[in-house]
Amino acid sequence: MPRAIVIVVDRLGSGFLGTYGNTWVITPAINRFASESILWEHCLSDSPQLASTCHTYWTGMHSMQLATAAGPQSPSSGLPGQLANADIPTVLISDELDVVNHPLVTGFAETILIPEKNNDVGVDSIEETQCASVLAYALQWLEKQPADASFLAWIHLRAMQGPWDAPHSFRELFHDEEDPDLPTWTIPPEQQNKSFDPDDLLSVTQAYAGQISALDSCLDVFWQTLDELPSADNTLTALTSPRGFPLGQHGRVGACDHPLYGELLNVPCMLQLPNQQQATKRIQSLVQPGNLYATLLQWFEQQDPLTEQRTLPSTLIPAPANLANNGHWPASTSRAVALSHQQLALRTPAWFLHQTMDQKAELYVKPDDRWEINDVANRCPDIVEQMTEQLQLCQKRFQDGCQDPWPALPELLAVGLE
């Protein structure tokens, strides 16, 4: 019987993980999980709005389509409701009210809200952190499941969106003697400023790094305990995030106005298959949250009830019967689109377009300019025009629910300039 465990960690940007190239923040547990998993190098959030991303996780509808949908979807049309109709147990475990109160959550057979601790200061031990509490509840639920039971366990942690309550020693891991004093606050900062004080940014970054290191320690205990439980050989485990956390890039720290740049959009995406099949694979295809929906739908051998209304995102893995086929991977659309209230963004293999609602465009070369530092829009007006046309095409397809295959990208957008 198929079973799946999905761990969603809010505000976990991929740029702060060792497995995505970070050499400063130590994340041995996540690195080990990545070495046992398939990893997608380029997973981009489609919206910084948590409610929209949850809707995409559970229905496969892109946030751009959701913005024009006629009313909310029925809970029975979401993945939790579909699995419930198929008599597959489902549980949502979270400390985030916005997730627990989402309209589609009623499709889960069981919902567990973990109370938020009043951590106005850092705690003394890792076991006292909020992340540890959520994962401990999740382990209690998983321990009760028979080894051959089918289920979906969706675990959402507020993590860096909530209080940064890690013991002070975790911040000290990233602090040198000549650095400014470490902050003692736990409420994540939120500020917009074109010119931040470098010392202030360093302190915030060290606090964020300490929180990720503490999270990694919690996940280490979770995964080690999980490995000791009797389990079936058909468990899929996923680790991802709905959005990152800006740390001074593009003039923002924290949520602010949700700038659609890499520090917010680039999120981890790892999938551990039974018996670590296809482990260590690193896939370059562009993927987004909707692909996880398609993957879980396929994993549980369910049909998409909304196929006639929209295009089903591609699955992250081949059909279960073909998992041993190392050369078989789903085709990428080569396009990733994101939107917020005032901005749009389009990523192709070679370019990244950032556009405001007043049509002001910024253009960045990919994959070289990973964090969108050098705007080349003035030097490549023809690329800006083509990317804008592609963005408009994406908008129309999502709004119309077009089911035709994506047309091939123009060569300059797929390959770039020589």
LINURVEN-V746836 format. One line per field, one symbol per residue. phi: phi as a letter, one per 20 degrees, with the letter a starting at -180 (. if undefined). psi: psi as a letter, one per 20 degrees, with the letter a starting at -180 (. if undefined). A space follows every 10 residues. Layout:
BEGIN
phi = ???
psi = ???
END
This chain:
BEGIN
phi = .fbbcddddf mefffddgfd ofddeecfff ffgffdcecd fcddfeaeeg ffffffgecn ffgffffdfe nfffgfeegg fffffemdgc bdcbddffef efgffffffb cceefefeef cfeecffeff ffffffffff fffeegfdee acdddddflf fegedgggff ffgdddgeff gffdfdfgfb bcafcefgff ffffffffff ffffgfffff fgfffffeef bfecddcdcb bfaecfcofl mccnfldlfe cgfeefcfbc ceegllflfm fcdegfccgf ffgfffgfge ldeffdgfdb ffgfffcfgg fdffefeecf fefmccdcbc fcbcbcdcgd bcddcefemf dcccedefef dledfdgfec fffgffffff ffffgffffe mfdfgffffg gfeednef
psi = pqqqopopoq knphijphij ipjgpomhgh ggghijrppp hmppqiqiog hghggggiii pqhhhhhjqn rqqqhiirgg hghghjkoqq ppoqjohhgh jqhihihqhp poppqpqmni rqrhqhiiqg ghgghggghg ghhipqhjqq rooooppgdi hapnjqqhhh hhhjprhiqr qqqirippqo qppinqphhg hggghhgggh hhhggghghg gghgghhiqp qrjlpppqpa qiraoplipk kqpbgckmpm rhhhhoqqoq oorpkkpkqj popiqprrhh hhghghghgj lqqoijhiir ppqqqirrqh ijhinhioqq qqijppqqqa hjqqqpprhi rpppprijjp qqpqpqjgmh kmhopjghim hhgggghggh ghgggggghi kpjqqpqqqq hhhhhaq.
END
